[in-house]
Amino acid sequence: MKPILSATEVVERLKDLGYIVASPPTYLQGGEWSSAWAFDCDGDPFVVRFGQHIEDYQKDALCAQRNTANLPITEIVELGWHADGAFAISRRVEGTAFDLLPAADLIATLPSLLHSLDTLREIQPPHSGFGLWDADGRGEHTTWTEALLSVANPNKARIFGWRDALDTRPLEATVFDHAVGVLQRLAPRCPTRNEIVHGDLLNGNVLVVDRQITGLLDWGCVMTGDSLYDIAMLCFWAPWHGTLDGAVFRDAMDRLSRDAPLGPDRELRSACYELHTGLESMRYTAFKHRWDDLERCAVQVADIARAW
């Protein structure tokens, strides 16, 4: 993502907030909705992010209240508005992105990641509702089934217009609609579980040092629902990441998570959540006009739907 501000502008914003930056900030790339910069102030390392959606940063701050040794969530020091949108300043955590690790290190890190997810599963969500949280931790939907099926909603505010874009690609649109039909059969069979789901454990959001998780970042996709969703999402995206190599990763993930208190019907639930992950990606890549990614995702979604 292109930086919203230049390094000089970032320094000026930080000065306005009372931070004396020792050296020029380093651009960290950031995610789809933010750009991020590393900087030092009074010898302490920080990260500042800039974007248009302050609710994402508010969810980070809310989840940081659940920080433990087994669930390392970065402290949000300050958040608010600046001239170009929202900002958040957090403590900087050292580590290598989980999805950039060599394959052997990645597999060896899975026990630590699953331990963190076990800890997350035991925490009560702050409010009622299912699906994506608002800034206060309330789920947008009254049931988990409803939350899953909302993937077909053409009026999703942040990606409004995605359906019109998808309909310019008839083949992918057909795959999407068929897969939604399969999801409508599977979703009601998934249990209602009142658990916290991170929702985006790739894209540099899990940091690792010596095969131990040091940071769980970016809680903008946090949901209330079935915690198996996080594992299913990792399995769906495995083929897209060289180090998350398909069968080996899936086998290790399945073996290590088999004894976790994830409940019955794991195969059906995992398929449902992988399908949902793919559908979410299809509507996002259509919205962004990323046609190659849309086509690749449609192939994977069609394979899952065909099996069910």
C-alpha positions as CSV (number, residue, x, y, z in Angstrom):
1,M,0.0,0.0,0.0
2,K,1.3,3.5,-0.9
3,P,2.1,5.6,2.2
4,I,-0.7,8.1,2.9
5,L,2.0,10.6,4.2
6,S,5.7,11.2,3.5
7,A,8.3,10.6,6.2
8,T,8.5,14.4,6.7
9,E,4.7,14.7,7.2
10,V,4.8,11.8,9.6
11,V,7.4,13.6,11.7
12,E,5.3,16.7,11.7
13,R,2.2,14.8,12.8
14,L,4.2,13.1,15.6
15,K,5.6,16.5,16.8
16,D,2.1,17.8,17.0
17,L,1.3,14.9,19.3
18,G,4.3,15.6,21.5
19,Y,6.6,12.9,20.2
20,I,10.2,13.9,19.5
21,V,11.4,11.5,16.9
22,A,15.1,10.6,17.1
23,S,15.5,9.6,13.5
24,P,13.4,9.5,10.3
25,P,10.6,7.0,10.6
26,T,10.8,3.8,8.7
27,Y,7.9,2.8,6.4
28,L,6.5,-0.6,7.4
29,Q,4.1,-1.1,4.4
30,G,1.0,-1.7,6.6
31,G,-2.1,-3.5,5.6
32,E,-5.0,-2.9,3.2
33,W,-6.6,-0.1,5.2
34,S,-3.6,1.5,6.9
35,S,0.0,2.6,6.3
36,A,2.4,2.0,9.2
37,W,5.7,3.7,10.2
38,A,8.3,2.6,12.9
39,F,9.9,5.3,15.0
40,D,11.8,5.8,18.2
41,C,11.0,8.3,20.9
42,D,13.1,8.8,24.1
43,G,14.7,5.4,23.4
44,D,11.4,3.5,23.1
45,P,10.2,1.8,19.9
46,F,6.8,2.6,18.6
47,V,4.6,2.2,15.5
48,V,2.2,4.8,14.1
49,R,-0.5,3.8,11.7
50,F,-2.6,6.1,9.5
51,G,-5.9,5.2,7.9
52,Q,-9.6,6.2,7.4
53,H,-11.2,3.7,9.8
54,I,-10.7,4.6,13.4
55,E,-12.9,1.7,14.5
56,D,-10.1,-0.7,13.5
57,Y,-7.7,1.0,15.9
58,Q,-10.4,1.1,18.6
59,K,-10.8,-2.7,18.3
60,D,-7.0,-3.0,18.7
61,A,-7.2,-1.0,21.9
62,L,-10.1,-3.1,23.2
63,C,-8.4,-6.4,22.5
64,A,-5.1,-5.1,24.0
65,Q,-7.0,-5.2,27.4
66,R,-6.8,-9.0,27.1
67,N,-3.0,-9.1,26.7
68,T,-1.3,-11.9,28.6
69,A,2.0,-13.8,28.3
70,N,0.2,-16.4,26.1
71,L,-1.8,-13.9,24.2
72,P,0.7,-11.0,23.4
73,I,-1.4,-8.1,22.1
74,T,0.4,-4.9,21.5
75,E,-0.5,-1.9,23.7
76,I,-2.2,1.0,22.0
77,V,-0.6,4.2,23.4
78,E,-2.7,6.8,21.7
79,L,-5.3,7.0,18.9
80,G,-7.4,9.7,17.4
81,W,-7.8,11.9,14.3
82,H,-5.2,13.9,12.2
83,A,-5.6,16.0,9.2
84,D,-5.8,13.1,6.8
85,G,-7.8,10.6,8.8
86,A,-7.3,8.4,11.9
87,F,-4.1,7.4,13.6
88,A,-3.0,4.9,16.2
89,I,0.3,4.7,18.1
90,S,1.4,1.4,19.6
91,R,4.4,-0.2,21.2
92,R,6.6,-1.8,18.7
93,V,7.1,-5.6,19.0
94,E,10.1,-7.4,17.6
95,G,9.7,-10.5,15.5
96,T,9.4,-12.0,12.0
97,A,6.1,-12.4,10.3
98,F,4.7,-15.9,10.8
99,D,3.9,-16.3,7.1
100,L,7.4,-15.3,6.1
101,L,9.2,-18.0,8.1
102,P,11.0,-20.9,6.5
103,A,8.8,-23.9,6.3
104,A,10.5,-25.8,9.1
105,D,10.4,-22.8,11.5
106,L,6.8,-22.2,10.6
107,I,5.7,-25.7,11.4
108,A,7.7,-25.6,14.6
109,T,5.9,-22.3,15.6
110,L,2.5,-23.8,15.2
111,P,2.3,-25.1,18.8
112,S,2.9,-21.6,20.2
113,L,0.3,-20.1,17.8
114,L,-2.3,-22.7,18.8
115,H,-1.5,-22.1,22.5
116,S,-2.3,-18.4,21.9
117,L,-5.6,-19.4,20.2
118,D,-6.4,-21.7,23.1
119,T,-6.0,-18.7,25.4
120,L,-8.1,-16.5,23.2
121,R,-10.9,-19.1,23.1
122,E,-11.2,-19.0,26.9
123,I,-11.8,-15.2,26.9
124,Q,-15.4,-14.0,27.0
125,P,-16.3,-11.5,24.2
126,P,-17.1,-8.1,25.6
127,H,-20.7,-7.9,24.3
128,S,-23.4,-9.9,22.6
129,G,-23.8,-10.5,18.9
130,F,-22.0,-12.6,16.4
131,G,-19.7,-11.8,13.4
132,L,-17.6,-8.8,12.9
133,W,-17.3,-6.5,16.0
134,D,-18.1,-2.8,16.1
135,A,-15.7,-0.5,18.0
136,D,-17.2,-1.5,21.3
137,G,-17.0,-5.3,20.7
138,R,-20.6,-6.0,19.7
139,G,-21.1,-8.5,17.0
140,E,-23.1,-7.1,14.0
141,H,-25.5,-10.1,13.8
142,T,-27.9,-11.9,16.1
143,T,-26.7,-15.4,15.2
144,W,-23.5,-17.0,13.9
145,T,-25.4,-18.4,10.9
146,E,-26.6,-15.0,10.0
147,A,-23.1,-13.6,10.3
148,L,-21.7,-16.2,7.9
149,L,-24.5,-15.8,5.3
150,S,-24.1,-12.0,5.3
151,V,-21.1,-12.6,3.0
152,A,-23.7,-12.3,0.1
153,N,-24.9,-8.9,1.2
154,P,-24.3,-6.5,-1.7
155,N,-24.4,-3.4,0.5
156,K,-21.3,-4.0,2.6
157,A,-20.4,-0.4,3.5
158,R,-16.6,-0.5,3.3
159,I,-16.6,-2.3,0.0
160,F,-19.8,-1.0,-1.5
161,G,-20.1,-1.8,-5.2
162,W,-18.4,-5.2,-4.9
163,R,-21.3,-7.0,-6.4
164,D,-21.5,-4.8,-9.5
165,A,-17.8,-5.3,-10.0
166,L,-18.2,-9.1,-9.6
167,D,-21.0,-9.2,-12.1
168,T,-18.6,-7.9,-14.8
169,R,-16.9,-11.3,-14.4
170,P,-19.7,-13.8,-15.2
171,L,-17.7,-17.0,-14.6
172,E,-16.5,-15.9,-11.1
173,A,-20.0,-14.5,-10.3
174,T,-21.5,-17.9,-11.1
175,V,-18.9,-19.6,-8.8
176,F,-19.7,-17.1,-6.1
177,D,-23.5,-17.7,-6.3
178,H,-23.2,-21.5,-6.3
179,A,-20.8,-21.4,-3.3
180,V,-23.3,-19.2,-1.4
181,G,-25.9,-21.9,-2.0
182,V,-23.6,-24.5,-0.5
183,L,-22.8,-22.1,2.4
184,Q,-26.6,-21.8,3.1
185,R,-26.7,-25.5,3.6
186,L,-23.6,-25.8,5.8
187,A,-23.8,-22.7,8.0
188,P,-27.0,-23.7,9.9
189,R,-25.2,-27.0,10.9
190,C,-22.3,-25.1,12.5
191,P,-22.6,-24.7,16.3
192,T,-23.2,-21.5,18.1
193,R,-20.0,-20.8,19.9
194,N,-19.5,-17.6,21.8
195,E,-15.7,-17.3,21.1
196,I,-13.3,-14.6,19.9
197,V,-11.9,-15.1,16.4
198,H,-9.0,-13.0,15.3
199,G,-9.9,-13.2,11.7
200,D,-6.6,-12.4,10.0
201,L,-3.6,-14.4,11.2
202,L,-1.5,-13.8,8.1
203,N,-0.3,-10.6,6.3
204,G,2.4,-9.9,9.0
205,N,-0.1,-9.9,11.9
206,V,1.6,-12.7,13.8
207,L,5.2,-12.0,14.9
208,V,7.6,-14.7,16.0
209,V,11.0,-14.9,17.8
210,D,12.7,-18.3,18.3
211,R,9.5,-20.1,17.3
212,Q,7.4,-18.3,20.0
213,I,4.6,-15.8,19.3
214,T,5.7,-12.3,20.4
215,G,2.8,-10.3,19.0
216,L,-0.7,-10.7,17.6
217,L,-1.4,-7.5,15.6
218,D,-4.3,-5.9,13.7
219,W,-7.6,-6.9,15.3
220,G,-9.7,-5.0,12.7
221,C,-11.3,-8.3,11.5
222,V,-12.1,-9.6,15.0
223,M,-15.3,-11.5,15.3
224,T,-17.5,-13.5,17.8
225,G,-18.2,-17.0,16.6
226,D,-16.6,-20.4,16.3
227,S,-12.8,-20.3,17.1
228,L,-12.2,-23.1,14.5
229,Y,-12.6,-20.3,11.9
230,D,-9.0,-19.0,12.5
231,I,-7.6,-22.5,11.8
232,A,-9.8,-23.0,8.8
233,M,-8.7,-19.6,7.4
234,L,-5.0,-20.5,7.7
235,C,-5.7,-23.7,5.8
236,F,-7.6,-21.9,3.1
237,W,-4.7,-19.4,2.5
238,A,-1.9,-22.0,2.7
239,P,-1.6,-22.5,-1.0
240,W,-1.1,-18.8,-1.5
241,H,2.0,-18.6,0.8
242,G,5.1,-20.5,-0.3
243,T,6.1,-21.4,3.3
244,L,2.6,-22.5,4.2
245,D,3.0,-25.4,1.8
246,G,-0.4,-27.1,1.4
247,A,-0.5,-30.7,2.6
248,V,2.4,-30.5,5.1
249,F,0.9,-27.4,6.8
250,R,-2.6,-28.8,6.8
251,D,-1.5,-32.1,8.3
252,A,0.5,-30.4,11.0
253,M,-2.3,-28.0,11.8
254,D,-4.8,-30.8,12.0
255,R,-2.6,-33.0,14.1
256,L,-1.8,-30.3,16.6
257,S,-5.3,-28.9,16.9
258,R,-7.1,-32.3,17.1
259,D,-7.0,-32.4,20.9
260,A,-8.0,-28.8,21.4
261,P,-11.6,-28.2,22.7
262,L,-12.9,-27.3,19.3
263,G,-16.0,-29.6,19.4
264,P,-17.6,-32.1,16.9
265,D,-18.1,-32.0,13.2
266,R,-14.8,-30.4,12.5
267,E,-14.6,-31.4,8.9
268,L,-17.9,-29.8,8.0
269,R,-17.2,-26.7,10.1
270,S,-13.8,-26.3,8.6
271,A,-15.1,-26.6,5.1
272,C,-17.9,-24.0,5.9
273,Y,-15.3,-21.5,7.2
274,E,-12.9,-22.1,4.4
275,L,-15.7,-21.5,1.9
276,H,-16.7,-18.3,3.8
277,T,-13.1,-17.1,3.8
278,G,-12.9,-17.6,0.0
279,L,-16.2,-15.8,-0.6
280,E,-15.0,-12.9,1.5
281,S,-11.9,-12.7,-0.6
282,M,-13.8,-12.9,-3.8
283,R,-16.0,-9.9,-3.0
284,Y,-12.9,-7.9,-1.7
285,T,-10.8,-8.7,-4.8
286,A,-13.8,-7.8,-7.0
287,F,-14.1,-4.5,-5.2
288,K,-10.4,-3.8,-5.7
289,H,-10.5,-5.0,-9.4
290,R,-7.8,-7.6,-8.6
291,W,-8.9,-9.9,-11.4
292,D,-6.0,-12.4,-11.2
293,D,-6.6,-12.9,-7.5
294,L,-10.3,-13.2,-8.0
295,E,-9.9,-15.9,-10.6
296,R,-7.5,-17.9,-8.5
297,C,-9.7,-17.6,-5.5
298,A,-12.8,-18.6,-7.5
299,V,-11.0,-21.9,-8.5
300,Q,-10.3,-22.7,-4.9
301,V,-13.8,-21.8,-3.8
302,A,-15.3,-23.9,-6.6
303,D,-13.2,-26.9,-5.4
304,I,-14.5,-26.6,-1.8
305,A,-18.1,-26.1,-2.9
306,R,-17.9,-29.1,-5.3
307,A,-16.9,-31.4,-2.4
308,W,-20.0,-30.5,-0.3
